[in-house]
C-alpha cells in the first residue's frame, strides 16, 4: 500500500484547495435570455429583466 514519505505542507494543501475554489467561480457557459436578449446563466432568473421560463419572477423597484 502506498504511504506518503513526507507530510503535506499547509501551503501545498491550501494551494490545492484554492485551485478547486477558483475553478468553481469560472462561468462555464452563458445563455441568451429569450425575453430581453442579454447574456445570463442558464436555468436561472435573468438579472436584467427578471423573467424565467416566460414568467416574471423578480418585481421591479
PDB file of N, CA, C and O in Angstrom:
ATOM      1  N   UNK A   1       0.842  -1.187   0.000  1.00  0.00           N
ATOM      2  CA  UNK A   1       0.000   0.000   0.000  1.00  0.00           C
ATOM      3  C   UNK A   1       0.886   1.250   0.000  1.00  0.00           C
ATOM      4  O   UNK A   1       1.873   1.307   0.733  1.00  0.00           O
ATOM      5  N   UNK A   2       0.544   2.236  -0.808  1.00  0.00           N
ATOM      6  CA  UNK A   2       1.361   3.442  -0.922  1.00  0.00           C
ATOM      7  C   UNK A   2       1.124   4.362   0.268  1.00  0.00           C
ATOM      8  O   UNK A   2      -0.011   4.671   0.632  1.00  0.00           O
ATOM      9  N   UNK A   3       2.234   4.785   0.859  1.00  0.00           N
ATOM     10  CA  UNK A   3       2.178   5.693   2.006  1.00  0.00           C
ATOM     11  C   UNK A   3       3.070   6.879   1.683  1.00  0.00           C
ATOM     12  O   UNK A   3       4.195   6.677   1.225  1.00  0.00           O
ATOM     13  N   UNK A   4       2.610   8.127   1.906  1.00  0.00           N
ATOM     14  CA  UNK A   4       3.451   9.280   1.607  1.00  0.00           C
ATOM     15  C   UNK A   4       4.682   9.323   2.510  1.00  0.00           C
ATOM     16  O   UNK A   4       4.612   9.029   3.703  1.00  0.00           O
ATOM     17  N   UNK A   5       5.820   9.703   1.902  1.00  0.00           N
ATOM     18  CA  UNK A   5       7.056   9.777   2.686  1.00  0.00           C
ATOM     19  C   UNK A   5       7.066  10.984   3.610  1.00  0.00           C
ATOM     20  O   UNK A   5       7.570  10.920   4.731  1.00  0.00           O
ATOM     21  N   UNK A   6       6.503  12.081   3.125  1.00  0.00           N
ATOM     22  CA  UNK A   6       6.532  13.308   3.917  1.00  0.00           C
ATOM     23  C   UNK A   6       5.116  13.848   4.070  1.00  0.00           C
ATOM     24  O   UNK A   6       4.230  13.592   3.254  1.00  0.00           O
ATOM     25  N   UNK A   7       4.943  14.590   5.126  1.00  0.00           N
ATOM     26  CA  UNK A   7       3.653  15.215   5.396  1.00  0.00           C
ATOM     27  C   UNK A   7       3.418  16.345   4.387  1.00  0.00           C
ATOM     28  O   UNK A   7       4.352  17.065   4.033  1.00  0.00           O
ATOM     29  N   UNK A   8       2.182  16.497   3.929  1.00  0.00           N
ATOM     30  CA  UNK A   8       1.839  17.585   3.023  1.00  0.00           C
ATOM     31  C   UNK A   8       1.841  18.894   3.801  1.00  0.00           C
ATOM     32  O   UNK A   8       1.191  19.009   4.840  1.00  0.00           O
ATOM     33  N   UNK A   9       2.575  19.879   3.291  1.00  0.00           N
ATOM     34  CA  UNK A   9       2.671  21.155   3.998  1.00  0.00           C
ATOM     35  C   UNK A   9       1.345  21.910   3.908  1.00  0.00           C
ATOM     36  O   UNK A   9       0.510  21.643   3.043  1.00  0.00           O
ATOM     37  N   UNK A  10       1.183  22.842   4.813  1.00  0.00           N
ATOM     38  CA  UNK A  10      -0.033  23.650   4.851  1.00  0.00           C
ATOM     39  C   UNK A  10      -0.168  24.467   3.572  1.00  0.00           C
ATOM     40  O   UNK A  10      -1.267  24.599   3.033  1.00  0.00           O
ATOM     41  N   UNK A  11       0.942  25.014   3.083  1.00  0.00           N
ATOM     42  CA  UNK A  11       0.917  25.826   1.868  1.00  0.00           C
ATOM     43  C   UNK A  11       0.466  24.994   0.675  1.00  0.00           C
ATOM     44  O   UNK A  11      -0.380  25.428  -0.107  1.00  0.00           O
ATOM     45  N   UNK A  12       1.036  23.789   0.536  1.00  0.00           N
ATOM     46  CA  UNK A  12       0.690  22.936  -0.595  1.00  0.00           C
ATOM     47  C   UNK A  12      -0.768  22.498  -0.516  1.00  0.00           C
ATOM     48  O   UNK A  12      -1.452  22.446  -1.538  1.00  0.00           O
ATOM     49  N   UNK A  13      -1.249  22.184   0.678  1.00  0.00           N
ATOM     50  CA  UNK A  13      -2.645  21.800   0.863  1.00  0.00           C
ATOM     51  C   UNK A  13      -3.576  22.955   0.491  1.00  0.00           C
ATOM     52  O   UNK A  13      -4.574  22.758  -0.201  1.00  0.00           O
ATOM     53  N   UNK A  14      -3.242  24.154   0.954  1.00  0.00           N
ATOM     54  CA  UNK A  14      -4.089  25.315   0.675  1.00  0.00           C
ATOM     55  C   UNK A  14      -4.076  25.686  -0.800  1.00  0.00           C
ATOM     56  O   UNK A  14      -5.096  26.115  -1.340  1.00  0.00           O
ATOM     57  N   UNK A  15      -2.922  25.524  -1.464  1.00  0.00           N
ATOM     58  CA  UNK A  15      -2.860  25.793  -2.894  1.00  0.00           C
ATOM     59  C   UNK A  15      -3.750  24.836  -3.676  1.00  0.00           C
ATOM     60  O   UNK A  15      -4.410  25.243  -4.632  1.00  0.00           O
ATOM     61  N   UNK A  16      -3.772  23.586  -3.284  1.00  0.00           N
ATOM     62  CA  UNK A  16      -4.624  22.607  -3.947  1.00  0.00           C
ATOM     63  C   UNK A  16      -6.094  22.959  -3.749  1.00  0.00           C
ATOM     64  O   UNK A  16      -6.884  22.868  -4.689  1.00  0.00           O
ATOM     65  N   UNK A  17      -6.463  23.356  -2.552  1.00  0.00           N
ATOM     66  CA  UNK A  17      -7.855  23.724  -2.286  1.00  0.00           C
ATOM     67  C   UNK A  17      -8.246  25.014  -2.995  1.00  0.00           C
ATOM     68  O   UNK A  17      -9.393  25.167  -3.416  1.00  0.00           O
ATOM     69  N   UNK A  18      -7.314  25.930  -3.130  1.00  0.00           N
ATOM     70  CA  UNK A  18      -7.614  27.202  -3.793  1.00  0.00           C
ATOM     71  C   UNK A  18      -7.895  26.974  -5.277  1.00  0.00           C
ATOM     72  O   UNK A  18      -8.747  27.656  -5.847  1.00  0.00           O
ATOM     73  N   UNK A  19      -7.203  26.037  -5.910  1.00  0.00           N
ATOM     74  CA  UNK A  19      -7.431  25.781  -7.327  1.00  0.00           C
ATOM     75  C   UNK A  19      -8.836  25.263  -7.571  1.00  0.00           C
ATOM     76  O   UNK A  19      -9.480  25.658  -8.544  1.00  0.00           O
ATOM     77  N   UNK A  20      -9.318  24.392  -6.710  1.00  0.00           N
ATOM     78  CA  UNK A  20     -10.674  23.883  -6.901  1.00  0.00           C
ATOM     79  C   UNK A  20     -11.699  24.978  -6.629  1.00  0.00           C
ATOM     80  O   UNK A  20     -12.774  24.983  -7.230  1.00  0.00           O
ATOM     81  N   UNK A  21     -11.375  25.911  -5.723  1.00  0.00           N
ATOM     82  CA  UNK A  21     -12.288  27.014  -5.435  1.00  0.00           C
ATOM     83  C   UNK A  21     -12.416  27.936  -6.643  1.00  0.00           C
ATOM     84  O   UNK A  21     -13.523  28.335  -7.003  1.00  0.00           O
ATOM     85  N   UNK A  22     -11.288  28.277  -7.273  1.00  0.00           N
ATOM     86  CA  UNK A  22     -11.323  29.185  -8.412  1.00  0.00           C
ATOM     87  C   UNK A  22     -11.943  28.529  -9.633  1.00  0.00           C
ATOM     88  O   UNK A  22     -12.508  29.218 -10.481  1.00  0.00           O
ATOM     89  N   UNK A  23     -11.848  27.225  -9.737  1.00  0.00           N
ATOM     90  CA  UNK A  23     -12.464  26.526 -10.865  1.00  0.00           C
ATOM     91  C   UNK A  23     -13.984  26.632 -10.794  1.00  0.00           C
ATOM     92  O   UNK A  23     -14.650  26.684 -11.829  1.00  0.00           O
ATOM     93  N   UNK A  24     -14.538  26.663  -9.582  1.00  0.00           N
ATOM     94  CA  UNK A  24     -15.993  26.782  -9.439  1.00  0.00           C
ATOM     95  C   UNK A  24     -16.474  28.191  -9.761  1.00  0.00           C
ATOM     96  O   UNK A  24     -17.640  28.372 -10.113  1.00  0.00           O
ATOM     97  N   UNK A  25     -15.603  29.192  -9.648  1.00  0.00           N
ATOM     98  CA  UNK A  25     -16.007  30.566  -9.918  1.00  0.00           C
ATOM     99  C   UNK A  25     -16.091  30.874 -11.406  1.00  0.00           C
ATOM    100  O   UNK A  25     -16.787  31.810 -11.802  1.00  0.00           O
ATOM    101  N   UNK A  26     -15.396  30.104 -12.236  1.00  0.00           N
ATOM    102  CA  UNK A  26     -15.405  30.368 -13.661  1.00  0.00           C
ATOM    103  C   UNK A  26     -16.783  30.095 -14.242  1.00  0.00           C
ATOM    104  O   UNK A  26     -17.425  29.103 -13.897  1.00  0.00           O
ATOM    105  N   UNK A  27     -17.228  30.968 -15.116  1.00  0.00           N
ATOM    106  CA  UNK A  27     -18.509  30.788 -15.777  1.00  0.00           C
ATOM    107  C   UNK A  27     -18.288  29.857 -16.959  1.00  0.00           C
ATOM    108  O   UNK A  27     -17.574  30.192 -17.904  1.00  0.00           O
ATOM    109  N   UNK A  28     -18.903  28.696 -16.897  1.00  0.00           N
ATOM    110  CA  UNK A  28     -18.659  27.715 -17.943  1.00  0.00           C
ATOM    111  C   UNK A  28     -19.446  28.045 -19.212  1.00  0.00           C
ATOM    112  O   UNK A  28     -18.937  27.867 -20.318  1.00  0.00           O
ATOM    113  N   UNK A  29     -20.667  28.518 -19.061  1.00  0.00           N
ATOM    114  CA  UNK A  29     -21.454  28.822 -20.251  1.00  0.00           C
ATOM    115  C   UNK A  29     -22.457  29.918 -19.927  1.00  0.00           C
ATOM    116  O   UNK A  29     -22.890  30.078 -18.785  1.00  0.00           O
ATOM    117  N   UNK A  30     -22.806  30.655 -20.944  1.00  0.00           N
ATOM    118  CA  UNK A  30     -23.838  31.680 -20.821  1.00  0.00           C
ATOM    119  C   UNK A  30     -24.891  31.410 -21.881  1.00  0.00           C
ATOM    120  O   UNK A  30     -24.593  30.909 -22.965  1.00  0.00           O
ATOM    121  N   UNK A  31     -26.121  31.750 -21.548  1.00  0.00           N
ATOM    122  CA  UNK A  31     -27.229  31.565 -22.479  1.00  0.00           C
ATOM    123  C   UNK A  31     -27.850  32.921 -22.779  1.00  0.00           C
ATOM    124  O   UNK A  31     -27.734  33.857 -21.989  1.00  0.00           O
ATOM    125  N   UNK A  32     -28.500  33.016 -23.907  1.00  0.00           N
ATOM    126  CA  UNK A  32     -29.186  34.248 -24.295  1.00  0.00           C
ATOM    127  C   UNK A  32     -30.583  34.212 -23.706  1.00  0.00           C
ATOM    128  O   UNK A  32     -31.307  33.232 -23.885  1.00  0.00           O
ATOM    129  N   UNK A  33     -30.971  35.269 -23.003  1.00  0.00           N
ATOM    130  CA  UNK A  33     -32.319  35.368 -22.433  1.00  0.00           C
ATOM    131  C   UNK A  33     -33.312  35.535 -23.583  1.00  0.00           C
ATOM    132  O   UNK A  33     -33.156  36.444 -24.399  1.00  0.00           O
ATOM    133  N   UNK A  34     -34.329  34.674 -23.662  1.00  0.00           N
ATOM    134  CA  UNK A  34     -35.285  34.796 -24.765  1.00  0.00           C
ATOM    135  C   UNK A  34     -36.166  36.035 -24.657  1.00  0.00           C
ATOM    136  O   UNK A  34     -36.762  36.453 -25.650  1.00  0.00           O
ATOM    137  N   UNK A  35     -36.258  36.631 -23.463  1.00  0.00           N
ATOM    138  CA  UNK A  35     -37.124  37.797 -23.269  1.00  0.00           C
ATOM    139  C   UNK A  35     -36.417  39.102 -23.645  1.00  0.00           C
ATOM    140  O   UNK A  35     -36.961  39.906 -24.401  1.00  0.00           O
ATOM    141  N   UNK A  36     -35.191  39.314 -23.112  1.00  0.00           N
ATOM    142  CA  UNK A  36     -34.523  40.597 -23.351  1.00  0.00           C
ATOM    143  C   UNK A  36     -33.292  40.472 -24.244  1.00  0.00           C
ATOM    144  O   UNK A  36     -32.802  41.483 -24.748  1.00  0.00           O
ATOM    145  N   UNK A  37     -32.784  39.267 -24.452  1.00  0.00           N
ATOM    146  CA  UNK A  37     -31.639  39.067 -25.322  1.00  0.00           C
ATOM    147  C   UNK A  37     -30.292  39.240 -24.655  1.00  0.00           C
ATOM    148  O   UNK A  37     -29.266  39.131 -25.327  1.00  0.00           O
ATOM    149  N   UNK A  38     -30.255  39.506 -23.362  1.00  0.00           N
ATOM    150  CA  UNK A  38     -28.988  39.653 -22.643  1.00  0.00           C
ATOM    151  C   UNK A  38     -28.411  38.283 -22.323  1.00  0.00           C
ATOM    152  O   UNK A  38     -29.130  37.284 -22.309  1.00  0.00           O
ATOM    153  N   UNK A  39     -27.110  38.242 -22.067  1.00  0.00           N
ATOM    154  CA  UNK A  39     -26.453  37.003 -21.683  1.00  0.00           C
ATOM    155  C   UNK A  39     -26.626  36.791 -20.182  1.00  0.00           C
ATOM    156  O   UNK A  39     -26.370  37.694 -19.384  1.00  0.00           O
ATOM    157  N   UNK A  40     -27.066  35.583 -19.803  1.00  0.00           N
ATOM    158  CA  UNK A  40     -27.245  35.254 -18.391  1.00  0.00           C
ATOM    159  C   UNK A  40     -26.935  33.775 -18.202  1.00  0.00           C
ATOM    160  O   UNK A  40     -26.822  33.026 -19.173  1.00  0.00           O
ATOM    161  N   UNK A  41     -26.799  33.364 -16.951  1.00  0.00           N
ATOM    162  CA  UNK A  41     -26.507  31.965 -16.665  1.00  0.00           C
ATOM    163  C   UNK A  41     -27.741  31.121 -16.949  1.00  0.00           C
ATOM    164  O   UNK A  41     -28.858  31.547 -16.657  1.00  0.00           O
ATOM    165  N   UNK A  42     -27.554  29.924 -17.516  1.00  0.00           N
ATOM    166  CA  UNK A  42     -28.713  29.093 -17.840  1.00  0.00           C
ATOM    167  C   UNK A  42     -29.396  28.554 -16.581  1.00  0.00           C
ATOM    168  O   UNK A  42     -28.750  28.349 -15.554  1.00  0.00           O
ATOM    169  N   UNK A  43     -30.695  28.331 -16.671  1.00  0.00           N
ATOM    170  CA  UNK A  43     -31.526  27.781 -15.594  1.00  0.00           C
ATOM    171  C   UNK A  43     -31.579  28.695 -14.381  1.00  0.00           C
ATOM    172  O   UNK A  43     -31.700  28.223 -13.250  1.00  0.00           O
ATOM    173  N   UNK A  44     -31.490  29.995 -14.608  1.00  0.00           N
ATOM    174  CA  UNK A  44     -31.581  30.972 -13.527  1.00  0.00           C
ATOM    175  C   UNK A  44     -32.393  32.169 -14.008  1.00  0.00           C
ATOM    176  O   UNK A  44     -32.554  32.388 -15.208  1.00  0.00           O
ATOM    177  N   UNK A  45     -32.894  32.929 -13.057  1.00  0.00           N
ATOM    178  CA  UNK A  45     -33.659  34.132 -13.389  1.00  0.00           C
ATOM    179  C   UNK A  45     -32.720  35.143 -14.033  1.00  0.00           C
ATOM    180  O   UNK A  45     -31.597  35.341 -13.569  1.00  0.00           O
ATOM    181  N   UNK A  46     -33.179  35.775 -15.089  1.00  0.00           N
ATOM    182  CA  UNK A  46     -32.382  36.793 -15.768  1.00  0.00           C
ATOM    183  C   UNK A  46     -32.261  38.009 -14.845  1.00  0.00           C
ATOM    184  O   UNK A  46     -33.283  38.547 -14.418  1.00  0.00           O
ATOM    185  N   UNK A  47     -31.035  38.460 -14.525  1.00  0.00           N
ATOM    186  CA  UNK A  47     -30.901  39.609 -13.631  1.00  0.00           C
ATOM    187  C   UNK A  47     -31.278  40.929 -14.295  1.00  0.00           C
ATOM    188  O   UNK A  47     -31.462  41.930 -13.604  1.00  0.00           O
ATOM    189  N   UNK A  48     -31.396  40.952 -15.609  1.00  0.00           N
ATOM    190  CA  UNK A  48     -31.704  42.192 -16.321  1.00  0.00           C
ATOM    191  C   UNK A  48     -33.204  42.438 -16.418  1.00  0.00           C
ATOM    192  O   UNK A  48     -33.668  43.551 -16.170  1.00  0.00           O
ATOM    193  N   UNK A  49     -33.969  41.400 -16.780  1.00  0.00           N
ATOM    194  CA  UNK A  49     -35.410  41.606 -16.960  1.00  0.00           C
ATOM    195  C   UNK A  49     -36.248  40.913 -15.885  1.00  0.00           C
ATOM    196  O   UNK A  49     -37.414  41.265 -15.706  1.00  0.00           O
ATOM    197  N   UNK A  50     -35.686  39.937 -15.164  1.00  0.00           N
ATOM    198  CA  UNK A  50     -36.413  39.283 -14.083  1.00  0.00           C
ATOM    199  C   UNK A  50     -37.310  38.142 -14.533  1.00  0.00           C
ATOM    200  O   UNK A  50     -38.139  37.671 -13.754  1.00  0.00           O
ATOM    201  N   UNK A  51     -37.165  37.690 -15.762  1.00  0.00           N
ATOM    202  CA  UNK A  51     -38.012  36.609 -16.268  1.00  0.00           C
ATOM    203  C   UNK A  51     -37.284  35.274 -16.175  1.00  0.00           C
ATOM    204  O   UNK A  51     -36.061  35.204 -16.300  1.00  0.00           O
ATOM    205  N   UNK A  52     -38.066  34.211 -15.953  1.00  0.00           N
ATOM    206  CA  UNK A  52     -37.549  32.850 -16.008  1.00  0.00           C
ATOM    207  C   UNK A  52     -38.619  31.975 -16.627  1.00  0.00           C
ATOM    208  O   UNK A  52     -39.732  31.881 -16.108  1.00  0.00           O
ATOM    209  N   UNK A  53     -38.286  31.334 -17.736  1.00  0.00           N
ATOM    210  CA  UNK A  53     -39.183  30.455 -18.475  1.00  0.00           C
ATOM    211  C   UNK A  53     -40.498  31.141 -18.832  1.00  0.00           C
ATOM    212  O   UNK A  53     -41.568  30.538 -18.744  1.00  0.00           O
ATOM    213  N   UNK A  54     -40.409  32.406 -19.235  1.00  0.00           N
ATOM    214  CA  UNK A  54     -41.568  33.140 -19.706  1.00  0.00           C
ATOM    215  C   UNK A  54     -42.437  33.752 -18.622  1.00  0.00           C
ATOM    216  O   UNK A  54     -43.484  34.321 -18.929  1.00  0.00           O
ATOM    217  N   UNK A  55     -42.032  33.651 -17.365  1.00  0.00           N
ATOM    218  CA  UNK A  55     -42.816  34.224 -16.264  1.00  0.00           C
ATOM    219  C   UNK A  55     -41.984  35.275 -15.542  1.00  0.00           C
ATOM    220  O   UNK A  55     -40.770  35.132 -15.390  1.00  0.00           O
ATOM    221  N   UNK A  56     -42.660  36.335 -15.099  1.00  0.00           N
ATOM    222  CA  UNK A  56     -41.996  37.414 -14.353  1.00  0.00           C
ATOM    223  C   UNK A  56     -41.773  36.923 -12.928  1.00  0.00           C
ATOM    224  O   UNK A  56     -42.737  36.625 -12.222  1.00  0.00           O
ATOM    225  N   UNK A  57     -40.519  36.835 -12.497  1.00  0.00           N
ATOM    226  CA  UNK A  57     -40.175  36.344 -11.167  1.00  0.00           C
ATOM    227  C   UNK A  57     -39.780  37.487 -10.255  1.00  0.00           C
ATOM    228  O   UNK A  57     -40.283  37.587  -9.136  1.00  0.00           O
ATOM    229  N   UNK A  58     -38.892  38.348 -10.713  1.00  0.00           N
ATOM    230  CA  UNK A  58     -38.426  39.479  -9.912  1.00  0.00           C
ATOM    231  C   UNK A  58     -39.315  40.693 -10.154  1.00  0.00           C
ATOM    232  O   UNK A  58     -39.657  41.004 -11.295  1.00  0.00           O
ATOM    233  N   UNK A  59     -39.682  41.368  -9.087  1.00  0.00           N
ATOM    234  CA  UNK A  59     -40.511  42.550  -9.198  1.00  0.00           C
ATOM    235  C   UNK A  59     -39.639  43.774  -9.436  1.00  0.00           C
ATOM    236  O   UNK A  59     -38.526  43.847  -8.916  1.00  0.00           O
ATOM    237  N   UNK A  60     -40.130  44.740 -10.218  1.00  0.00           N
ATOM    238  CA  UNK A  60     -39.422  45.990 -10.437  1.00  0.00           C
ATOM    239  C   UNK A  60     -39.538  46.865  -9.207  1.00  0.00           C
ATOM    240  O   UNK A  60     -40.552  46.855  -8.509  1.00  0.00           O
ATOM    241  N   UNK A  61     -38.465  47.635  -8.949  1.00  0.00           N
ATOM    242  CA  UNK A  61     -38.477  48.501  -7.782  1.00  0.00           C
ATOM    243  C   UNK A  61     -39.065  49.848  -8.107  1.00  0.00           C
ATOM    244  O   UNK A  61     -39.153  50.710  -7.233  1.00  0.00           O
TER     245      UNK A  61
END
